[in-house]
Amino acid sequence: MNIKGFGELRRHFHDLTSLGGRLRIALTALAIFALTTIYFLVSDQIPTWTIDSQIVVMTIGFLFFSLFFVKRSEYLEKYGELAYRNAFMRFALPGLAVLFAAIAHIAYMNGPKWPPGRLTTLMAVLGIYWVIVGIILWIRAVLTFGVDYLTMLYVYFPENGRIANTSIYDILRHPIYAAALRIGLGLALLNTSIYALVFMPFLPLGLYGFVHLVEEKELLGRFPEYGEYRKRVPAFWARPDKLISFHTFLITGK
């Protein structure tokens, strides 16, 4: 596969060296996504469960994902070279599949709709903009960083990490999470369900909580200078003076 970073990832994740291994990983993620989606379809039949289910499921996704970071030292000591592979399959993959299903659920959450009018037109325009920007930002991040970075390989093998020289790190600390956030918020606005709109604040709160309490805690432990960087660069939303640079990155990747 001619994808940036795939060779380095495959070197530490031997399942990826065979078609059967890649299929097993893909089918596992798809099965977890499908089961989570089925749960949402069932729970949505009880209107009072919709928001509660969304919050609970997203919390479960974040908890699973966080264990990928929390268990790092334990897994390195226990499994050595297989630490990353085992942690990713047991924690990161299920957590991400659940989170993706929860974000997709925002698009079809039930509940009463916001009354049609000028405001819903504005919501639709902003929703389309956020979804498009989120998708482009995600694609740019994949092409810029490579799948080895996006699958967090260097959390377990920091000595093999390469320097990512890109302008987006002067604009946002977490472009992938920023992409997911924009897609989720955009889907809520396009849905116009009151329940989806009420849920909107919980998505950035969940991401901020995960980033500050889990991922950046690990980064601060490895890179003490990260604290100053965190003060200077926002996590998900570009500052007004960086908006031109942000959109330039979306268009050019530079």
C-alpha positions as a Markdown table, in Angstrom:
| # | Residue | x | y | z |
|---|---|---|---|---|
| 1 | Met | 0.0 | 0.0 | 0.0 |
| 2 | Asn | 1.5 | 3.3 | -1.1 |
| 3 | Ile | 0.2 | 5.4 | 1.8 |
| 4 | Lys | 2.5 | 7.6 | 3.8 |
| 5 | Gly | 3.7 | 6.0 | 7.0 |
| 6 | Phe | 2.1 | 2.6 | 6.2 |
| 7 | Gly | 5.5 | 0.9 | 5.9 |
| 8 | Glu | 6.6 | 2.0 | 9.4 |
| 9 | Leu | 3.2 | 1.1 | 10.8 |
| 10 | Arg | 3.3 | -2.4 | 9.3 |
| 11 | Arg | 6.8 | -2.9 | 10.7 |
| 12 | His | 5.3 | -2.7 | 14.3 |
| 13 | Phe | 1.9 | -4.2 | 13.5 |
| 14 | His | 2.4 | -7.5 | 11.7 |
| 15 | Asp | -1.3 | -8.1 | 11.1 |
| 16 | Leu | -1.0 | -5.5 | 8.4 |
| 17 | Thr | 1.5 | -7.6 | 6.4 |
| 18 | Ser | -1.2 | -10.0 | 5.1 |
| 19 | Leu | -4.5 | -9.5 | 3.4 |
| 20 | Gly | -6.2 | -11.7 | 6.0 |
| 21 | Gly | -4.8 | -9.6 | 8.8 |
| 22 | Arg | -6.0 | -6.3 | 7.3 |
| 23 | Leu | -9.4 | -7.8 | 6.7 |
| 24 | Arg | -9.6 | -9.0 | 10.3 |
| 25 | Ile | -8.8 | -5.5 | 11.6 |
| 26 | Ala | -11.3 | -3.9 | 9.2 |
| 27 | Leu | -14.1 | -6.4 | 10.0 |
| 28 | Thr | -13.5 | -6.0 | 13.8 |
| 29 | Ala | -13.9 | -2.2 | 13.5 |
| 30 | Leu | -16.9 | -2.6 | 11.2 |
| 31 | Ala | -18.6 | -5.0 | 13.6 |
| 32 | Ile | -18.2 | -2.7 | 16.6 |
| 33 | Phe | -19.4 | 0.2 | 14.5 |
| 34 | Ala | -22.4 | -1.8 | 13.3 |
| 35 | Leu | -23.3 | -3.1 | 16.8 |
| 36 | Thr | -23.1 | 0.5 | 18.2 |
| 37 | Thr | -25.3 | 1.7 | 15.3 |
| 38 | Ile | -27.9 | -1.0 | 16.0 |
| 39 | Tyr | -28.0 | 0.0 | 19.6 |
| 40 | Phe | -28.7 | 3.6 | 18.6 |
| 41 | Leu | -31.5 | 2.5 | 16.2 |
| 42 | Val | -33.1 | 0.6 | 19.0 |
| 43 | Ser | -32.6 | 3.2 | 21.7 |
| 44 | Asp | -33.9 | 6.0 | 19.5 |
| 45 | Gln | -37.3 | 4.2 | 19.5 |
| 46 | Ile | -37.6 | 5.6 | 23.1 |
| 47 | Pro | -37.3 | 9.3 | 22.7 |
| 48 | Thr | -36.3 | 10.0 | 26.3 |
| 49 | Trp | -33.2 | 7.7 | 25.7 |
| 50 | Thr | -31.8 | 9.5 | 22.7 |
| 51 | Ile | -29.5 | 12.1 | 24.3 |
| 52 | Asp | -28.7 | 9.9 | 27.3 |
| 53 | Ser | -27.7 | 7.0 | 25.0 |
| 54 | Gln | -25.5 | 9.4 | 22.9 |
| 55 | Ile | -23.7 | 10.7 | 26.0 |
| 56 | Val | -23.2 | 7.3 | 27.6 |
| 57 | Val | -22.0 | 5.7 | 24.3 |
| 58 | Met | -19.6 | 8.5 | 23.6 |
| 59 | Thr | -18.3 | 8.3 | 27.1 |
| 60 | Ile | -17.6 | 4.6 | 26.7 |
| 61 | Gly | -15.8 | 5.3 | 23.5 |
| 62 | Phe | -13.5 | 7.9 | 25.2 |
| 63 | Leu | -12.9 | 5.6 | 28.1 |
| 64 | Phe | -11.8 | 2.7 | 25.9 |
| 65 | Phe | -9.7 | 5.1 | 23.8 |
| 66 | Ser | -8.0 | 6.6 | 26.9 |
| 67 | Leu | -6.8 | 3.1 | 28.0 |
| 68 | Phe | -4.6 | 3.0 | 24.9 |
| 69 | Phe | -2.6 | 5.8 | 26.6 |
| 70 | Val | -3.1 | 4.9 | 30.2 |
| 71 | Lys | -1.9 | 1.3 | 29.7 |
| 72 | Arg | 1.3 | 2.3 | 27.8 |
| 73 | Ser | 3.9 | 1.5 | 30.5 |
| 74 | Glu | 2.1 | -1.7 | 31.6 |
| 75 | Tyr | 1.8 | -3.0 | 28.1 |
| 76 | Leu | 5.4 | -2.1 | 27.1 |
| 77 | Glu | 6.6 | -4.0 | 30.1 |
| 78 | Lys | 4.3 | -7.0 | 29.5 |
| 79 | Tyr | 4.4 | -7.3 | 25.7 |
| 80 | Gly | 7.5 | -5.5 | 24.5 |
| 81 | Glu | 7.4 | -5.2 | 20.7 |
| 82 | Leu | 3.8 | -6.3 | 20.7 |
| 83 | Ala | 2.7 | -3.7 | 23.1 |
| 84 | Tyr | 1.4 | -1.2 | 20.5 |
| 85 | Arg | -0.4 | -3.9 | 18.5 |
| 86 | Asn | -2.2 | -5.3 | 21.5 |
| 87 | Ala | -3.1 | -2.0 | 23.0 |
| 88 | Phe | -4.4 | -0.7 | 19.7 |
| 89 | Met | -6.6 | -3.8 | 19.0 |
| 90 | Arg | -7.9 | -3.9 | 22.6 |
| 91 | Phe | -8.5 | -0.2 | 23.3 |
| 92 | Ala | -7.9 | 2.2 | 20.5 |
| 93 | Leu | -9.7 | 0.3 | 17.7 |
| 94 | Pro | -12.9 | -0.4 | 19.8 |
| 95 | Gly | -12.9 | 3.1 | 21.2 |
| 96 | Leu | -12.6 | 4.8 | 17.9 |
| 97 | Ala | -15.2 | 2.6 | 16.2 |
| 98 | Val | -17.7 | 3.5 | 19.0 |
| 99 | Leu | -16.8 | 7.2 | 18.7 |
| 100 | Phe | -17.2 | 7.1 | 14.9 |
| 101 | Ala | -20.6 | 5.5 | 15.3 |
| 102 | Ala | -21.6 | 8.1 | 17.9 |
| 103 | Ile | -20.6 | 10.9 | 15.6 |
| 104 | Ala | -22.5 | 9.3 | 12.7 |
| 105 | His | -25.5 | 9.0 | 15.0 |
| 106 | Ile | -25.7 | 12.8 | 15.3 |
| 107 | Ala | -26.9 | 12.8 | 11.6 |
| 108 | Tyr | -30.0 | 10.7 | 12.4 |
| 109 | Met | -30.8 | 11.4 | 16.0 |
| 110 | Asn | -34.6 | 11.5 | 16.4 |
| 111 | Gly | -36.7 | 14.2 | 18.2 |
| 112 | Pro | -38.7 | 17.2 | 17.2 |
| 113 | Lys | -37.2 | 19.4 | 14.5 |
| 114 | Trp | -36.3 | 23.0 | 14.8 |
| 115 | Pro | -39.1 | 25.1 | 13.1 |
| 116 | Pro | -38.3 | 25.9 | 9.5 |
| 117 | Gly | -37.3 | 29.5 | 8.8 |
| 118 | Arg | -34.3 | 31.7 | 8.1 |
| 119 | Leu | -32.5 | 30.3 | 11.1 |
| 120 | Thr | -32.7 | 26.7 | 9.7 |
| 121 | Thr | -31.4 | 28.0 | 6.4 |
| 122 | Leu | -28.4 | 29.5 | 8.2 |
| 123 | Met | -27.9 | 26.3 | 10.2 |
| 124 | Ala | -27.9 | 24.3 | 6.9 |
| 125 | Val | -25.3 | 26.6 | 5.3 |
| 126 | Leu | -23.1 | 26.5 | 8.4 |
| 127 | Gly | -23.6 | 22.7 | 8.7 |
| 128 | Ile | -22.6 | 22.1 | 5.1 |
| 129 | Tyr | -19.5 | 24.3 | 5.6 |
| 130 | Trp | -18.4 | 22.5 | 8.8 |
| 131 | Val | -18.9 | 19.0 | 7.3 |
| 132 | Ile | -16.9 | 19.9 | 4.1 |
| 133 | Val | -14.1 | 21.6 | 6.1 |
| 134 | Gly | -14.0 | 18.7 | 8.5 |
| 135 | Ile | -13.7 | 16.2 | 5.7 |
| 136 | Ile | -11.0 | 18.2 | 3.9 |
| 137 | Leu | -9.1 | 18.8 | 7.1 |
| 138 | Trp | -9.1 | 15.0 | 7.9 |
| 139 | Ile | -7.9 | 14.2 | 4.4 |
| 140 | Arg | -5.2 | 16.8 | 4.5 |
| 141 | Ala | -4.0 | 15.5 | 7.9 |
| 142 | Val | -3.8 | 11.9 | 6.5 |
| 143 | Leu | -1.7 | 13.1 | 3.6 |
| 144 | Thr | 0.4 | 15.4 | 5.7 |
| 145 | Phe | 1.2 | 13.3 | 8.7 |
| 146 | Gly | 0.8 | 9.7 | 7.4 |
| 147 | Val | -1.1 | 6.8 | 8.9 |
| 148 | Asp | 1.7 | 6.0 | 11.4 |
| 149 | Tyr | 1.1 | 9.3 | 13.2 |
| 150 | Leu | -2.7 | 9.1 | 12.9 |
| 151 | Thr | -2.7 | 5.6 | 14.5 |
| 152 | Met | -0.5 | 7.0 | 17.3 |
| 153 | Leu | 2.3 | 4.5 | 16.7 |
| 154 | Tyr | 4.9 | 6.8 | 18.3 |
| 155 | Val | 3.1 | 6.9 | 21.6 |
| 156 | Tyr | 4.6 | 3.5 | 22.0 |
| 157 | Phe | 7.7 | 3.9 | 19.9 |
| 158 | Pro | 8.7 | 7.6 | 20.4 |
| 159 | Glu | 12.3 | 6.9 | 19.5 |
| 160 | Asn | 11.2 | 6.1 | 15.9 |
| 161 | Gly | 9.1 | 9.2 | 15.4 |
| 162 | Arg | 9.9 | 11.6 | 12.7 |
| 163 | Ile | 9.5 | 15.4 | 12.8 |
| 164 | Ala | 6.3 | 16.6 | 11.2 |
| 165 | Asn | 7.0 | 20.0 | 9.7 |
| 166 | Thr | 3.7 | 21.5 | 8.8 |
| 167 | Ser | 2.0 | 24.9 | 9.2 |
| 168 | Ile | -1.2 | 23.4 | 10.7 |
| 169 | Tyr | 0.7 | 22.8 | 14.0 |
| 170 | Asp | 1.0 | 26.6 | 14.3 |
| 171 | Ile | -2.7 | 26.9 | 13.9 |
| 172 | Leu | -4.2 | 23.9 | 15.7 |
| 173 | Arg | -2.8 | 21.4 | 18.2 |
| 174 | His | -5.1 | 18.5 | 17.2 |
| 175 | Pro | -6.2 | 18.8 | 13.5 |
| 176 | Ile | -7.7 | 15.3 | 13.4 |
| 177 | Tyr | -9.9 | 15.9 | 16.4 |
| 178 | Ala | -10.7 | 19.3 | 15.0 |
| 179 | Ala | -11.9 | 17.6 | 11.9 |
| 180 | Ala | -14.1 | 15.2 | 13.8 |
| 181 | Leu | -15.5 | 18.0 | 15.9 |
| 182 | Arg | -16.5 | 20.0 | 12.8 |
| 183 | Ile | -18.1 | 17.0 | 11.1 |
| 184 | Gly | -20.1 | 16.3 | 14.3 |
| 185 | Leu | -21.3 | 19.8 | 14.8 |
| 186 | Gly | -22.1 | 20.1 | 11.1 |
| 187 | Leu | -24.2 | 17.0 | 11.2 |
| 188 | Ala | -26.2 | 18.3 | 14.1 |
| 189 | Leu | -27.0 | 21.5 | 12.3 |
| 190 | Leu | -28.1 | 19.6 | 9.2 |
| 191 | Asn | -30.2 | 17.2 | 11.2 |
| 192 | Thr | -32.0 | 20.1 | 12.9 |
| 193 | Ser | -33.3 | 17.7 | 15.6 |
| 194 | Ile | -33.7 | 19.4 | 18.9 |
| 195 | Tyr | -32.0 | 16.5 | 20.5 |
| 196 | Ala | -29.0 | 16.7 | 18.1 |
| 197 | Leu | -28.7 | 20.5 | 18.8 |
| 198 | Val | -28.9 | 20.0 | 22.5 |
| 199 | Phe | -26.1 | 17.4 | 22.3 |
| 200 | Met | -23.8 | 19.8 | 20.4 |
| 201 | Pro | -22.0 | 21.3 | 23.4 |
| 202 | Phe | -21.2 | 17.8 | 24.8 |
| 203 | Leu | -19.0 | 16.9 | 21.8 |
| 204 | Pro | -16.4 | 19.6 | 22.2 |
| 205 | Leu | -16.6 | 19.1 | 26.0 |
| 206 | Gly | -15.8 | 15.4 | 25.6 |
| 207 | Leu | -12.9 | 16.1 | 23.2 |
| 208 | Tyr | -11.5 | 18.8 | 25.4 |
| 209 | Gly | -11.7 | 16.5 | 28.5 |
| 210 | Phe | -10.0 | 13.6 | 26.7 |
| 211 | Val | -7.3 | 15.8 | 25.2 |
| 212 | His | -6.4 | 17.6 | 28.5 |
| 213 | Leu | -6.8 | 14.7 | 30.9 |
| 214 | Val | -5.4 | 11.9 | 28.8 |
| 215 | Glu | -3.5 | 12.6 | 25.5 |
| 216 | Glu | -1.8 | 15.9 | 26.5 |
| 217 | Lys | -0.9 | 14.5 | 29.9 |
| 218 | Glu | 1.1 | 11.8 | 28.1 |
| 219 | Leu | 2.7 | 14.5 | 25.8 |
| 220 | Leu | 3.6 | 16.7 | 28.7 |
| 221 | Gly | 5.4 | 13.7 | 30.3 |
| 222 | Arg | 7.5 | 13.2 | 27.2 |
| 223 | Phe | 7.9 | 16.8 | 26.1 |
| 224 | Pro | 8.0 | 19.4 | 29.0 |
| 225 | Glu | 8.1 | 22.2 | 26.4 |
| 226 | Tyr | 4.6 | 21.1 | 25.3 |
| 227 | Gly | 3.1 | 23.2 | 28.1 |
| 228 | Glu | 4.2 | 26.4 | 26.5 |
| 229 | Tyr | 3.1 | 25.2 | 23.1 |
| 230 | Arg | -0.4 | 24.4 | 24.5 |
| 231 | Lys | -0.7 | 28.0 | 25.8 |
| 232 | Arg | 0.2 | 29.4 | 22.4 |
| 233 | Val | -1.8 | 27.3 | 20.0 |
| 234 | Pro | -5.5 | 26.4 | 20.4 |
| 235 | Ala | -6.6 | 22.8 | 20.3 |
| 236 | Phe | -9.5 | 22.8 | 17.7 |
| 237 | Trp | -10.4 | 26.3 | 16.5 |
| 238 | Ala | -8.1 | 28.7 | 14.7 |
| 239 | Arg | -7.6 | 32.1 | 16.2 |
| 240 | Pro | -9.0 | 35.0 | 14.0 |
| 241 | Asp | -5.5 | 36.0 | 12.9 |
| 242 | Lys | -4.9 | 32.4 | 11.7 |
| 243 | Leu | -8.1 | 31.9 | 9.7 |
| 244 | Ile | -6.4 | 32.7 | 6.4 |
| 245 | Ser | -3.5 | 30.3 | 7.1 |
| 246 | Phe | -6.1 | 27.7 | 8.2 |
| 247 | His | -8.0 | 27.9 | 4.9 |
| 248 | Thr | -4.7 | 28.0 | 3.0 |
| 249 | Phe | -3.8 | 24.7 | 4.5 |
| 250 | Leu | -7.1 | 23.2 | 3.5 |
| 251 | Ile | -6.6 | 24.3 | -0.1 |
| 252 | Thr | -2.9 | 23.7 | -0.5 |
| 253 | Gly | -1.9 | 21.4 | 2.4 |
| 254 | Lys | 0.9 | 23.9 | 3.3 |
